[in-house]
Amino acid sequence: MKQSEAIPESGVPKRGILQRLKEGIVLGAEGYLFELERRGYLKAGPYVPEVVLDYPEAVKELHREFLHAGSEVMVAFTYYAHRDKMRVIGREANLEELNRQALRLAIEVANEAANNAAPEDAALVAGNLSNTWKYDPDDHEASEKIVAPMFEEQAAWAKEEGVDFIIAETFSHVGEALIALKAIKQTGLPSMVTFIPIYERSLDGHTWEDACKMLEDSGADIVGLNCGRGPNTMNGFLRSLRKKAGSYLAAQPVAYRTTEKQPFFQALKEPGCKCAFPLALDPFTHTRDEMAKFAIEAREIGVNYIGICCGAAPHHVRAMAEALGRIVPASKYSSDMSMHPVIGTGKSLCKED
């Protein structure tokens, strides 16, 4: 029995990702790169998850916080932990060690929490693949020889360590996404593959509707969008995708206020600021209530896997969970402003203009 399947005492197996999606919405949470950089455990720029090796307890704690806040999926922190990124920072020799450690940390936290939930509802564990920055749409065959082995080794390690499914995400090219999907399918595990919709089309010329259809036709179980855009500028794409997508639909926007004029968070800026991305995004961060609103909107659109990407923090996840009608462990400490000494009942300073 694999680690993630080892439900304490009862022997009752977990409900898998596809069964849960068939029965209702699954809530996920990512954004590990940005959150651990904010906490001082990861270097901005390369954004390689060295923290997995250097400060594993910091990774475990973030898993625990997202789980406490309501995330149903512990995503192993192997985003940008592929061979080329590890080579850039001079730690290619630690590639397998980092990947296996990240997978085991996610599984360990999921199993810790299994004692506090019905066995079949214990948190799922997802392996994670990311775009490589090495794909050339003008030479697919040559690119495949470079990126396929990177995806295959990460997917194989995830399978061996016992994850429940694998997420491959943040793809700008359909060609690269299909290569990642092929690597996942070789493991026999369920697949979730998502694109980063910075532009109106993929960088190899496909509409996002066609891009997701190509993934579906190639056997992807869950398709959709992640990163790049906040809810304000991602929802339009989601409505269009829901009308045409035949499989389960996933949406994980960034937690930043993107606009029509600045539709993706790499374009956000204030007067006198050349570019807020990635280190000066704080003024653009969505509130918990705004992310809760997104969760409701996504449910109304028909999104099946609702999550959050860069900029995410546990308070966002709790608000999203509660907006979906859930009571999670962190709900014990949900706000009650009636008890506040300054703005409590009868003392509110927050008056409408």
C-alpha positions in Angstrom: 0.0 0.0 0.0 1.3 3.4 -0.9 1.9 6.0 1.8 -0.9 8.3 0.7 -3.3 5.4 0.7 -2.4 4.3 4.2 -5.5 5.4 6.1 -5.0 4.8 9.8 -6.9 2.1 11.6 -10.0 1.7 9.4 -8.4 0.4 6.2 -11.1 2.4 4.3 -9.6 3.9 1.1 -9.7 7.5 0.3 -12.1 8.8 -2.3 -10.0 9.7 -5.3 -9.9 13.0 -7.1 -12.3 11.9 -9.9 -14.8 10.5 -7.4 -14.8 13.7 -5.4 -15.2 15.8 -8.5 -18.1 13.6 -9.6 -19.8 14.3 -6.2 -19.0 18.0 -5.9 -16.4 20.8 -5.9 -12.9 20.1 -4.8 -11.0 23.0 -3.1 -7.3 23.3 -3.7 -4.6 25.8 -2.7 -1.2 26.6 -4.2 1.1 29.6 -4.2 3.9 28.0 -2.3 6.6 29.8 -4.2 5.4 33.3 -3.4 4.4 32.5 0.2 7.6 30.9 1.2 9.6 33.7 -0.5 7.6 36.2 1.6 8.5 34.2 4.7 12.2 34.3 3.9 12.8 30.7 2.9 13.1 31.0 -0.9 15.0 33.2 -3.3 13.0 35.4 -5.6 14.3 35.3 -9.2 15.2 31.7 -9.7 12.2 30.6 -7.6 13.5 27.1 -7.1 12.1 25.3 -4.1 15.4 24.7 -2.3 13.4 25.2 1.0 12.3 21.6 0.7 15.9 20.5 1.5 17.0 23.5 3.5 14.0 24.1 5.7 11.6 21.1 5.4 9.6 22.1 8.5 8.7 25.4 6.8 7.2 23.5 3.9 5.3 21.1 6.3 3.9 24.1 8.2 2.5 25.7 5.1 0.9 22.4 4.1 -0.6 22.2 7.5 -1.9 25.8 7.3 -3.5 25.3 3.9 -5.1 22.0 5.2 -6.3 23.7 8.4 -7.9 26.4 6.2 -9.8 24.0 4.1 -7.7 22.8 1.2 -8.5 19.2 0.2 -5.3 18.7 -1.7 -1.7 18.8 -0.5 0.3 19.7 -3.6 3.9 18.4 -3.3 6.2 21.4 -3.6 8.0 20.3 -6.8 7.0 23.3 -8.9 10.2 24.5 -10.7 12.0 21.5 -9.2 12.8 20.0 -12.6 16.3 19.2 -13.9 17.0 22.4 -15.8 15.9 24.7 -12.9 18.0 22.7 -10.5 21.0 23.0 -12.9 20.6 26.8 -13.0 21.2 27.1 -9.2 23.9 24.4 -9.2 22.0 21.8 -7.4 21.2 19.3 -10.1 22.8 16.6 -7.9 20.0 17.1 -5.4 17.2 16.8 -8.0 15.8 13.4 -7.0 16.4 14.0 -3.3 14.4 17.3 -3.4 11.5 15.8 -5.4 11.2 12.8 -3.1 11.5 14.9 0.0 8.7 17.3 -1.2 6.4 14.4 -2.0 7.0 12.8 1.4 6.4 16.1 3.2 3.0 16.5 1.5 2.1 12.8 2.2 3.2 13.1 5.8 0.9 16.1 6.5 -2.0 14.5 4.7 -1.6 11.4 6.8 -1.3 13.5 10.0 -4.7 15.0 9.3 -6.3 11.7 8.4 -6.9 11.0 12.0 -9.2 14.1 12.2 -11.3 13.2 9.2 -13.5 10.4 8.0 -11.0 8.0 6.3 -12.6 8.4 2.9 -12.3 12.2 3.2 -8.7 12.4 4.1 -6.7 15.0 2.1 -5.5 14.0 -1.3 -1.8 14.4 -2.3 -0.9 15.7 -5.8 2.4 15.4 -7.6 3.3 18.6 -9.4 4.9 19.4 -12.8 5.5 22.9 -14.2 6.4 24.6 -17.4 10.1 24.3 -18.1 11.0 27.4 -20.2 12.8 25.0 -22.5 10.0 24.4 -25.0 10.3 25.8 -28.5 7.0 25.7 -30.5 9.0 26.0 -33.8 10.7 22.7 -33.1 8.4 20.4 -31.2 10.4 17.2 -31.8 13.7 18.6 -30.6 11.9 20.2 -27.6 10.2 17.0 -26.7 13.6 15.3 -26.4 14.6 17.9 -23.9 11.5 18.4 -21.7 9.9 14.9 -21.8 12.7 13.2 -19.7 12.3 16.0 -17.1 8.6 15.4 -16.9 8.9 11.7 -16.9 11.4 11.4 -14.0 9.3 13.8 -11.8 6.1 11.9 -12.6 7.8 8.6 -11.9 9.0 9.7 -8.5 5.5 11.0 -7.7 4.0 7.6 -8.6 6.6 5.7 -6.6 6.0 7.8 -3.5 2.3 7.2 -3.7 0.5 10.4 -4.8 -3.2 10.3 -5.6 -3.0 12.3 -8.9 -0.6 14.6 -10.7 -1.1 18.3 -11.6 0.9 19.8 -14.5 0.4 23.5 -14.7 1.3 27.0 -16.0 1.7 26.1 -19.6 1.8 28.8 -22.3 2.2 26.2 -25.1 -0.2 23.4 -25.9 2.7 21.4 -27.2 4.5 21.4 -23.9 1.3 20.7 -22.0 0.7 17.6 -24.2 4.2 16.3 -23.4 3.6 16.7 -19.7 0.2 14.9 -20.0 1.9 12.0 -21.8 4.3 11.7 -18.9 1.5 11.6 -16.4 -0.5 9.1 -18.4 2.5 6.7 -18.3 2.1 6.5 -14.5 -1.6 5.5 -14.8 -2.6 8.3 -12.3 -5.4 10.8 -12.9 -4.2 14.0 -14.5 -4.9 17.7 -14.2 -3.3 20.0 -16.7 -3.8 23.8 -16.8 -2.7 26.8 -18.9 -1.6 30.2 -17.9 -3.9 32.6 -19.9 -1.7 35.7 -20.1 -2.7 36.3 -23.7 -5.9 35.6 -25.6 -4.3 32.5 -27.1 -1.6 30.1 -26.3 1.9 31.0 -27.5 1.6 28.3 -30.2 -1.6 29.9 -31.5 -4.5 28.1 -30.0 -7.6 29.5 -28.3 -7.9 28.4 -24.7 -11.0 26.5 -25.7 -9.2 24.6 -28.4 -6.2 24.1 -26.1 -8.3 22.4 -23.4 -10.1 20.4 -26.0 -6.8 19.1 -27.3 -5.9 18.0 -23.8 -9.3 16.3 -23.3 -8.9 14.5 -26.6 -5.5 13.3 -25.4 -6.9 11.9 -22.2 -6.6 14.6 -19.6 -9.1 14.1 -16.7 -9.2 17.8 -15.6 -8.3 20.8 -17.7 -8.4 24.5 -17.1 -6.4 27.6 -16.1 -4.0 28.7 -13.4 -1.9 31.7 -12.6 -1.3 34.8 -14.6 -4.7 36.4 -14.2 -6.7 37.2 -11.1 -10.4 36.5 -10.8 -11.4 39.8 -12.5 -9.8 38.9 -15.8 -9.9 35.1 -15.6 -13.6 34.6 -15.2 -14.5 35.5 -18.8 -12.2 32.7 -20.1 -13.8 30.3 -17.6 -17.3 31.0 -18.7 -16.3 30.3 -22.3 -14.4 27.1 -21.3 -17.3 25.8 -19.3 -19.5 26.0 -22.4 -17.2 23.9 -24.4 -15.2 21.8 -22.1 -16.4 18.2 -21.7 -14.2 17.2 -18.8 -13.8 18.6 -15.3 -12.8 22.2 -15.3 -10.1 23.7 -12.9 -9.5 27.4 -12.1 -6.7 28.7 -9.9 -6.2 32.4 -10.4 -3.6 34.6 -8.7 -4.8 36.5 -5.6 -4.1 39.9 -7.2 -6.5 42.6 -8.6 -5.9 42.4 -12.3 -7.9 44.7 -14.6 -8.9 45.2 -18.2 -5.9 47.6 -18.7 -3.6 45.3 -16.7 -5.1 41.9 -17.3 -2.3 39.7 -15.9 -0.3 40.3 -12.7 3.0 40.6 -14.6 1.6 43.9 -16.0 0.5 45.4 -12.7 2.0 48.7 -11.8 1.3 51.9 -9.9 2.1 55.5 -10.9 5.9 55.9 -10.7 6.4 52.2 -10.5 7.8 50.5 -13.6 6.5 47.1 -12.6 5.1 45.6 -9.4 5.8 42.0 -10.4 7.0 40.1 -8.6 8.2 41.9 -5.4 5.9 44.9 -5.1 2.5 43.3 -5.6 1.3 43.9 -2.0 -1.0 46.8 -2.9 -2.8 44.7 -5.4 -3.5 41.7 -3.1 -7.1 40.5 -3.0 -8.8 40.5 0.4 -10.2 37.3 1.8 -13.8 38.5 1.0 -12.8 39.1 -2.7 -11.4 35.6 -3.0 -14.6 34.2 -1.3 -16.6 36.0 -4.0 -14.4 34.3 -6.6 -15.2 30.9 -5.1 -18.9 31.6 -5.4 -18.6 32.9 -8.9 -16.5 29.9 -10.0 -19.1 27.6 -8.6 -21.9 29.4 -10.5 -19.8 29.2 -13.7 -19.5 25.5 -13.2 -15.9 25.1 -12.2 -15.2 21.8 -10.6 -11.8 22.3 -9.1 -11.6 25.7 -7.4 -8.2 26.9 -6.1 -5.8 29.8 -5.8 -2.3 30.3 -7.1 0.4 33.0 -6.5 -0.4 35.4 -3.7 -2.4 32.8 -1.9 -2.4 32.7 1.9 -4.4 30.5 4.3 -6.9 33.2 5.2 -7.9 33.3 1.5 -8.4 29.6 1.5 -10.6 29.6 4.7 -12.7 32.4 3.2 -13.2 30.4 0.0 -14.0 27.2 1.9 -16.6 29.0 4.0 -18.1 30.7 1.0 -18.7 27.3 -0.5 -20.6 26.4 2.7 -17.9 24.4 4.5 -16.9 24.3 8.1 -13.1 23.7 8.3 -10.8 23.4 11.3 -9.8 27.1 10.9 -13.5 28.1 11.1 -13.2 27.8 14.9 -11.3 31.1 14.7 -13.4 32.9 12.0 -13.9 36.6 12.7 -16.6 37.9 15.0 -16.4 41.7 14.8 -19.3 42.1 17.2 -16.7 41.4 20.0 -14.2 44.0 18.8 -13.7 46.9 21.4 -13.6 49.6 18.7 -15.8 48.4 15.8 -18.0 45.9 17.7 -21.8 46.0 18.0 -23.0 49.6 18.2 -19.5 51.0 17.8 -18.8 50.6 14.1 -16.5 53.2 12.6 -17.0 51.8 9.1 -19.6 54.1 7.7 -20.8 54.2 4.1 -19.9 57.4 2.2 
